[in-house]
Amino acid sequence: MPDTKVHAKDLHAYLARVYQALGLPESDANACAAQIVDAELRGVSSHGCVRFGVFVERLKKGTANPRPNVRTITDLPAYSLLDGDHGMSAVVARRAMEVAIEKAKAGGIGAAAIRNSSHTGHIGYFAAMALEHNMIGVVISGAVGNLAPWGGFERMIGNNPVAFAVPSNQEYPILFDIATSKVARGYVLLAARTGEPIPEGWALDSSGNPTTDAALAAKGTMLPLGDYKGYGLALMFTFLTGALSGNGFDADQPDWLETDKPFGLPMFAMAIDPERCLGGDYKAAVDEAVTRIKASGLAPGFDEIRIPGEGAHRRYQAALSEGITIKEALAQDLDRIAAEVGVAPLSVG
């Protein structure tokens, strides 16, 4: 079959019924579906449907928990540590951000760390939760050791991503979400699944040689964003996630793709209430900066200056009206999964 377009509501319904068939409560199934759909709508295909098959396999094999008992390990006025019981991140990581927001309501700033979550997925989704409360959201996720330290080639630390969400009066959410590798590993996995090459400079093979073969790159190491700077950021984020939560060192985690092996990731979430910290002028300050930046001089070859989150919002609106593009190989995977778990396929959604 060729690449196909699907409506967001149909994709959500399909994902939710698969998750329910695998044991998730209806509300949790909808939460997990919503995170993947949001990634696809925003054009973050590295964390959309390409991740779904591994979530399914882990739920089937018992290495992801469909009904986790999320426990509070430490509870302080401005910080909590939670154990996610290997639950789905759309449930577990969401809870961590909710805790951070509640603490920020009380004291102006709040944070929560979590351990033993599933793959965190599209982390901008969790940072953006703070915007619903006119708060700043910061989320850092741990990852499996898939990044070579600067000067090395072995998998040692995760390409630990970070996301920032900032309240404003703009028509789009100001949202910045990046991995600390040159690109998210999901783009390598997507290229490997569809048989496409990757650009030079993204990754090394398992022997430490540069490669454009996505399948070899998936078994090798990602290269850090900004060379030694990205490596430094990734390492600091390891200390803020795995070390702070007691989740352990990135290199000790099995690869997420090895679905028969137990797996748990850490995450750090923080919310800041600018109204409590500053007063009513925060959004005005953000809007002034946005206005001045967008009105500044254009470099040759550019027709506009965009603010983080602006392009993703345009993609979101377009995909809502025109549909989400699902690549042929992924559409086949979704049909296969539907047959395996005994639910209606996406095309019937």
N, C-alpha and C positions, 0 to 999 in steps of 0.2 A: 504494500500500500504506500502511496506517497505521503509526504508530510501533510498533516491535517490541522484544521482549526477547530477548537472546541470552546464553548462558552464557559466562563468561569464557574457559573452555578452548576453546570453539568460535571465539570471536573471535580468540584468540591463534593458533589453528591456521590460520585464514583469512589473517590478516596475515602470518604466517611463510611460508606458501606463496607469497603474492604477492611478498614480498621475495626469496625464493629464486629465483622465476621471473625476477626482475629482476637476478640475478647475485650476490646476497649469499651467502656461505657459510652453512651451516645454523646454526652457533652465533651468528653475527651477526644472521641473520634472526630468530632467537628472541629475542635481546637487544632488537632494535628493536620487535618485537611486544610484548614484556613491558612496555616503557615506555609504550606507548599504552594497553594494557589497564590498567595501574596507574592511569593518569590517569583513565580512565573509571570504574574501581571507586571511586576516591576522590571522584568527582563533579567532577573538573577537566576538564569537557567542552571547555573552550577549548583544551586541548592533547591531546585524544584523537583520535577518528576524523576530526574536521573538518580535521586537519592531514595526514591520510594521503594524500589525493589529490595534494597538492603534492609530498610526498616521492616519490610514484610518478612524477609528471611529471618531476621533476628527475633521477631515476634513468634514466628512459627517454631523456632528452635529453642525458645526460652531464654535467649541472651538479651532480650529486652522485655521489660515487665509491663503488661497491659493495664495492670491495676496496682500501681505502686503505693506504698505507705510512706509518704514524704514526711520525714521527721526533723524536728528542730534539735540540733546538737548544742548550739550555743545561742543565747538570746541576750543581747545587750541593748541599751537605749538606741544606738545608732547602727547596730550591726547584728546580723544573724548568720549562723552557719547551718545549712540544711543538708540532709542526706536524701538524694532522690530515689533511692531503691531501684536504680536502673530503669526508671520510667522514661517514657517518651519526653523529649525536650519541650515540646509544645505544652506539656502539662507541668513538668518539673521546673524548667527554666522560667516559665511564666509565673510560677509561684514565687520564685526568687525575686523577680522584678516587682511583683505585687507587695512582697514584704518590704523591699527597699522604698517603694512609694509610700506605704503606710508609715514607715519610720520618718520619711521626709516630711510628711504632713504634720507629724508631731514635733520634729526638731529642726526642720529646714533642710536636712541632709540625711540620707539613709543608705545603707548598703547591705548586701547579702551575698554570701558565697554559697555555692552548692557543689556537692561532689556526687559521683555515681549517677549522672544523667546520661541519657543517650546522646548521640551526635546532635550538637546544638542546632545545626541547620542555619537558616537565614537569620542571623542574630540582630539585624536591623529591625526585625519584627518585634523583638522584645524591647529594644531601646525606644522604639516609637510608642510603646505603651505609656511612657511618661508624658508624652504630649497631650494625652487625654486629660491630664491633670495640670496642664500648663507648667510642667516640670522639664528640666533637662534630664535626659536619660543617657547613661553610659553603660555599655555591656562589653565585657571581654570574655571570650570563650577559650578554654584550653582545646588542644587537638592532639591527635596521636603524633608520635615522632615521625614527621615526614619531611622535615626541613634540615638541610645540612647547615651546620654553623659556618660562618664565614672563614674560609681557608680549609674546610674539610669537605667530605662527600658522604659521610655516613648519616643515616637518619638519627637525629638526636633530640630535636625539639619540635613542637608543633608549629605550624604556620598560623599561630594563634590570632584569630581575628578580633577586631575591635569595631564598635559602632557607637556613634554619637547622634543624639536627636536633640534639637534645640527649638523651643517654642518661639513663634513669631506670628506676625499678621500676614504672612505670605499665603498665597493660594495653594501652595504645595508644602509638604513637611520638609524641613531642613534636616536631612538625614545623611550621614556619612558612614559607610560600612565597608571595611576592607580587610582582606587577609594580609598577613605580614610576609607572604611569599609574593612573587611577581604577579601571579594570578591565583585565584582560589583553586585548590586541587580538583574541585568538582568540574572545572572546565577541561582538565586533563582526562578525568573519568568519562565525561561526555564525549570527548573526541575519541577515546578508546572504544566506547560503545558504538559510535557511528562510523568508525574506521577512517577518521580524518587525522591528518598530521597536526602537530602543534608548532607554533613559531619557535625559532631558536631563542635560547636564553631563558626558557621557562623552567627547564628541569634537566636533571642528569639521570643516566641509567644506573643500574645497581652496581656498576663498576666505577662510577664517577665520571663517565664520559658524557659530554653534551649530546642530547638527542632530540629529534623532532618526531620520533615514534611514540605516540601517546601510550601504547600498551607497555613499552619499555619504561616510559616515564612514570606510569602508574605504579610500577614495582621499584622505582628508584627514588630520587629525592627531588623535592621542589627547591628552587633557588630563592633566596630572600629578596624582598622588595628593597630597592636602594642599597643592595650589597650589604656592607657591614652594618648600616643603619637599621635595615629591616631585621637583621639577625639580632641586634641589640634590643629592639622593640619586642621581638618574639620571646627572647629570653626573659625580659622584665615581665612580660605578660604571663609567662610560665610561673614566675614567682608570685604573681597576683592571683593566679587561679589554682594550679595544682598544688603549690606549696602552701598557700594560705588556707585552702580547703582540706588539706590532708589527703588529696586524691592521688598523690604520687607524681613521679617524674614522667614526662611525655614519652620518653623512649621505652618505658616499661609497659606501655599500653600495646595490646595487639592491634594490628591494622583493623580498622572498622569493617573492611571488606571480608575479613575472616569471621564469618557470621556465627560459627560454632563456638567461638571463644568469648568468655565474659568480657564486658566492655563498659567503662564508665568514664565520662568526661566531667571536668569541673567548669564552673562559670562564676564570674564576678559581676554583680549588677549594682549600679549606684543611681540614685535619683536625687536631684537638687531642686528645691523649690525657690526660684528666684524672687518670688513675692516676699517670702519670709526672710530671705537673705539680703535683699536690696530694696524692695519696695515695688512700685508700679512701673518703673522705667525700663525694665529689662527688655521687653519686646520692642519698645521704641528704639533702644540702642541697637538691637539686632537688625531691625528694619532699616535704620540709617546706614549701617555698614553694608547691608545688601544693596541698597539703592546706590551708594557711592561706588561699590565694586562693579555693579552692572553698567554704570555710566562711565567707567574708566576706559582708557584707550585700548583698542583691539590690536593684537599682534597680527602680522600678515598671515593670511590663510584662515582666519577665524571670522565668523559672522556674528558671534555673540559671546558673552561671558556668562557661564551658568553657575549657579550655586549648587552645592551638593544636595541631591534629592530632587532637583528640578527636572533633570532628564528622566529619572525613574518615574516621576509623577506623570510625565507626558506619555511614557510607555504604558503606564498603568491605565490611564484614561483611554488610550488607543486600544489596548487589549480588552478592556471591558466592553467596548463597542464592536470591535472587529473580531474578537476571539483570540485565544492563546494558541500559538503554533506548537504542535507536538511533532517532533521528528519521527520518521517512519519506524526506526528501531525501537524508540521508546513506546510508541503506540502499540507495537507488537508485544512489548513487555507488559504493558497494562492489560491487554487482552488476555495474555497468558495467565497473569495473576488473577484476573477475574474468574477464569475457568478453574484455576487451582483451588480457590477459596469458596467457589460456588455462589458468586454474586453476578448481577447483570453487568455486562461490559460497559465501558465508557460510551460507546456508540449508542447505547440504549438509554443513557442517563438523561 
